[in-house]
């Protein structure tokens, strides 16, 4: 009997069983916490690290360079077009990727080859919490996932409390891409973060991304202009140097903010930091 008990204690993974349903409706089950993980989206990589499971990440995408501890990890292409053969050679026991419309043919190929793939597509803060919860289950770190969610909620509540004291709610043009001009609509994570920060997107379209012509932007004439810089908007020209943007009130009054796409637009662990960054820009007097 003692030998049997000793054997059970030496293989705790036998007691582990985790199943979730991902955002493409697929059931993902693991019989041990994943030790060899390929993450195809930087937000999810950051979440795994925050959950204390960063050592399990064995490769990263081309643009996933925010974490110092992973800078020397093998690079396997982009999140939408990863090197499938390379991933197969790494023998991962879990692949984490974006889902929904962002899902690529590569995921179908990887699933067909028998690899475990969990796809998430959070477009709101609530959906981000859900993704955190399910990642916590898969990694056997439900308690850490709950703590991360709690900290994020508290951080956002702090920003929202500050923003309530503002005397006005400025309209904001959030530039996702300079060419063709694409702004954040009122549907999606960025608009939600801006709301919490004490602002309001100037695009009255219930979509995440909206192609916007210059005439409509001039008519909206937002109080503030935010330019994201990153893979989706590489080296955007400064608004004051663009022929029509210079006519915007926000540009004339120097109410322009440049933000890191990887901070503001990612459904990751830095949502509260993103909200505070924007709130400090929109309402600096509240943060003195």
Secondary structure, DSSP 8 states (H G I E B T S, - for coil): -HHHHHHHHHTGGGG--EEEE-TTS-EEEESS--SSEEESSHHHHHHHHHTT-GGGEEEE-TT----GGGTTSEE-B-SSSB-HHHHHHHT-SEEEEE-GGG--HHHHHHHHTT--EEEE---SHHHHHHHHHHHHHHTT-HHHHHHHHHHHHHHHHHHHHHHTT-S--EEEEEEEETTTTEEE-SSSHHHHHHHHHTEEES---SSSEEE--HHHHHHH--SEEEEEEBTTBTT---GGGSTTGGGSHHHHTT-EEEEEHHHHS--STTHHHHHHHHHHHH-GGGG-
